[in-house]
Amino acid sequence: MSFITGVGLTPFGKHEGSSSLDLMSQAAQAALDDAGLTRSDIDGILCGYSTVSPHIMLATVFAEHFGIPRGSVKIPRVWSLETPPPDDRRQRR
């Protein structure tokens, strides 16, 4: 079971010198502050698709950028109908 316990965001607009990962980190830290939690309290990360970052494994890249040690959180794999999981035995058209 998952819970959202804090919310954070960054202002819309141009952010010279900040990457999308920087902005994600700012929003994540604001959410942690809102919830009264620390990074060590995080036990899972789920990131949506980024239209500005070419990262295939965005949640993993974000976790590393945010300073969360590799292997300390669960990062689920999310598949779409267009890209079924590798063990899917359906014929692709």
C-alpha positions in Angstrom: 0.0 0.0 0.0 1.3 3.5 -0.9 0.7 6.8 0.8 1.3 10.4 -0.3 2.2 12.2 2.9 3.7 15.4 1.5 3.4 17.6 -1.5 6.1 19.8 -3.2 6.4 21.6 -6.5 8.6 24.0 -8.3 7.3 27.2 -10.1 6.5 27.0 -13.7 8.8 28.9 -16.1 12.4 28.9 -17.3 15.0 27.9 -14.7 18.3 28.9 -16.2 21.0 26.5 -15.0 18.6 23.9 -13.6 18.0 20.5 -15.2 14.8 18.6 -14.9 16.5 16.4 -12.3 17.4 19.5 -10.3 13.7 20.6 -10.4 12.5 17.1 -9.5 14.9 17.2 -6.5 13.6 20.6 -5.4 10.0 19.3 -5.5 10.9 16.1 -3.8 12.7 17.9 -1.0 9.7 20.3 -0.6 7.4 17.2 -0.3 9.6 15.7 2.3 9.7 18.9 4.3 5.9 19.2 4.0 5.5 15.6 5.4 8.2 16.1 8.1 10.2 13.2 6.6 13.9 12.7 5.6 15.4 11.0 2.5 16.1 8.0 4.6 12.3 7.5 5.1 11.8 7.0 1.4 11.2 3.3 0.6 10.0 3.6 -3.0 10.1 5.9 -6.0 7.8 6.1 -9.0 8.5 8.7 -11.7 6.3 9.5 -14.7 7.6 9.9 -18.2 9.8 13.0 -18.8 9.4 14.9 -22.0 12.7 16.8 -21.4 15.0 14.1 -20.1 16.1 11.2 -22.4 16.4 8.8 -19.4 14.8 5.4 -19.9 15.2 4.6 -16.2 14.1 8.0 -14.8 13.3 6.8 -11.3 16.8 5.2 -10.9 18.5 8.3 -12.4 16.5 10.6 -10.1 17.3 8.5 -7.0 21.0 8.8 -7.7 20.7 12.5 -8.4 18.7 13.0 -5.2 21.3 11.2 -3.1 19.4 8.0 -2.3 21.7 5.0 -2.2 21.3 2.4 -4.9 19.3 -0.5 -3.7 17.8 1.2 -0.7 14.4 1.9 -2.3 12.0 -0.1 -4.5 11.6 1.3 -8.0 8.8 -0.5 -9.8 8.9 -1.2 -13.5 5.9 0.3 -15.3 5.0 -1.0 -18.7 2.6 0.4 -21.3 0.6 -1.4 -23.9 3.1 -0.3 -26.5 6.0 -1.9 -24.7 5.0 -5.1 -22.9 7.3 -6.5 -20.3 10.1 -8.7 -21.6 8.5 -11.9 -20.3 5.3 -11.1 -22.2 4.8 -14.0 -24.7 2.2 -12.2 -26.9 3.1 -11.8 -30.5 4.0 -8.2 -31.4 2.5 -6.8 -34.5 
